[in-house]
Structures are given as C-alpha cells and as structure tokens.
Amino acid sequence: MPLARPTPAEERWLALASRYPSLQARVVAEGRTGGWSGSGWPSRLLYALLGIGAAVALHGALLWVPATGVVSGVLMILLAEMLVARRRVLRSGLEDALHACGGAAIVFGLAAGGPEPAAAALLALALSVSGLRMLNAAVTTLAALVASLAVALAMRGSPGLGLAAAPAAFACAAGALLALLAGGRRLLRPSHDRMLDGLVLVLPLAAWGWASLAASRAAALGTEPPGGPGTGALPALLALALGTACLATGLRRRSHAALLAALACAAGLAHALRDVLPLPGHLQWISWGLLLLGLAVMLERALREPRRGFTSQDVGEDLQTLELAQLAAANALPRTSGAGPALAAEPAAPDPTSGVEGLGGEFGGGGASGRY
C-alpha cells in the first residue's frame, strides 16, 4: 500500500487556494486538491504541541517494554502515517510532530551509550527523512541545525573540550550557499521551495552564531594568533560574504527569504564590528540606522520607475493593467444573442428610423409640398 501523499499538482492547487481564499471553494468543488486540506499557523502550532505531548505520553507508557525507544518510535511513525491517510491534512502539526518524535526516539534507542557525534548525525538524518516525508520545512531546517551540531561535536579535540564552533560555522555557510544554488532550479512542489527558503533564512544566522561563539571563546582563552585577522574577524567575514551572496541572489530571483537573510547578515555584521569601530555602542547603532535610512530613501527614489520588475509604487496605480483587466472583464460578460462566430453571423439590427415617414412636405420645406 503506497504512503498517503498529495501529488505535486494537488499540492500546487492547495497552495493556490490558501493564497487566494476567493478561489478555495471552487478549487475544492472541482476536486483539484484530491481531498487534501491545509491548516493555518495558529492551529498548526497548537497541534504540534499536542503531538509532542502525545509522543511523550506514548513513550512513558512503554517504559516497561525492552528497547523502549525503538518500539515507541515505530508506533509513533505508524500512528502518524495512519492519521495522514485518514485525515488527509498537509502539514497539520500533529502528524509532523509524531513522525519527527518517532524518528528521534528510534535514534536515541539505537544510539544509547554511543558516541555523541554519531547520535547527532543519526538524529539529523532521521529529522531530514521525516521532514521530506511529511513535506515540512521546519523539520528539515531543524535537521540542518542538528547536523551543524554534529560537526561541532565531531571536530572537537577531546570530549572534555567545548564544541568546535569554527568548523560548524563553515559547515553552515557551505549549507547556505548550496541552498542558494539549489534555489535556482525549478521545483514541482511548493513545500520543497519552502524547505530551501528555510535553509537560506536560518543557516546564515547559524553560521554567524557559531562564528561569534568561536570568536568569544578565542578572546576569553587568549588563543588569538599574533597578526592576521584570526578567529575574532570570522563573524564579520562570514556575515559580509553570506550577506552579499544573499542580497545578490534575492535581487536576481525576487526571493524574500534571501533578502531577509541579507538583512539579518547586515545586523550581524554591525554587531561584529562593534569592537572595531572607534565609537561607543549606542553611536554605532545610531550610525547604522541612519545609513540604512539613507539607503532606503535612495532606493525608494530610484525605484519610482520600474526597474527589472522592481518598483516602489503601489501596484494598484498601474492604469494600463487596470484597463486590460476591464477589457477582459467586459469580454467575459454573457451575451444574449450569441458569442464568437454565432455573434458574427447574426444579421445587423434594422435601423429604428427606417420606414418612418414624417408629416412635413416635399416641396419648398416647412410643410409646403402641394400634396394634401
């Protein structure tokens, strides 16, 4: 029996119906979604918490069973698959939480007492498989963060030392660049686009966070090498490089996730330069705010005329598009006497003034005709 999952076409129709509520009734009535439905963010978060609570309760009820993690994990995954097949709800939160918790329980049951890097890597793999199966971008993004933790655990010198933050930062930066490259391909499922958007938005922040941890640890231990940028400049360099790549990609592809990631990297760059610039902290933030305000004003004035699809004006003020919409609406109006060829073949209507003879005369005008 195949696993319950919407087809790419059904998922696209479902995304269209969720974006335009006026089309939802018609799309559902025509059976475009195949019986699948979606849910909003508030209910999704509530159901996710409910799913986590149900997973914890199920695991606690099976503590007396040998290999509790494996048994409870398998039961969670089976329960999630059964709920998906019966309810036919895409990313409802309940099934996603049960499926992800089931994979995590299996990993912890199999890797109990094993090395921490291996357990973290297996957990990242289980979460990525669960996210791809349930078409959930939040789970796949969490899997990428756990994978960076696995890199930090694996690259440390000994268990007594802290996490290797610098290798984890480079791993997150590489993942962000790969997500940017993969976003240029045309994907069939909207959920796959959301997965890449989640990676593009979160991994640059994770790279900056790991780099900041490495820089603060190097400054606290006094292990900065003499000369050269060292680890202290790593947060600024990564924020600058990733922010530039995200900005260029966002402008070229009109990607909101890449543009938001660029803004976050700009904030990270400003935070990383707070000890380099010879100004107090509050003056630095005021200066960055004035600079961003000036750039926003320049962009607003430069984009008053559309440039490659970008404009700062309201789209509703486009009179040409409005006229085309009015012509299309007039063309779509019903016609009582036919349409298309039938309307063209219809004979012309008679002139209402033909065949009507007035009472005036024919000679000399003014009624002087000689006929009585």
Sequence and secondary structure as in RCSB ss.txt:
>XXXX:A:sequence
MPLARPTPAEERWLALASRYPSLQARVVAEGRTGGWSGSGWPSRLLYALLGIGAAVALHGALLWVPATGVVSGVL
MILLAEMLVARRRVLRSGLEDALHACGGAAIVFGLAAGGPEPAAAALLALALSVSGLRMLNAAVTTLAALVASLA
VALAMRGSPGLGLAAAPAAFACAAGALLALLAGGRRLLRPSHDRMLDGLVLVLPLAAWGWASLAASRAAALGTEP
PGGPGTGALPALLALALGTACLATGLRRRSHAALLAALACAAGLAHALRDVLPLPGHLQWISWGLLLLGLAVMLE
RALREPRRGFTSQDVGEDLQTLELAQLAAANALPRTSGAGPALAAEPAAPDPTSGVEGLGGEFGGGGASGRY
>XXXX:A:secstr
       HHHHHHHHHHHH GGGHHHHHHTTTTTT B   HHHHHHHHHHHHHHHHHHHHHTTTSSSHHHHHHHH
HHHHHHHHHHHH BSS SHHHHHHHHHHHHHHHHHSTTS HHHHHHHHHHHHHHHHHHHT HHHHHHHHHHHHHH
HHHHSSSSTTS   HHHHHHHHHHHHHHHHHHTTS  S HHHHHHHHHHHHHHHHHHHHHHHHHHHHHHHHT   
SSS TGGGHHHHHHHHHHHHHHHHHHHHT HHHHHHHHHHHHHHHHHTTTTSSS HHHHHHHHHHHHHHHHHHHH
HHTSS BTTB SS GGG HHHHHHHHHHHHHTS  TT  THHHHHS     TTTT   SS SSSSTT  S  
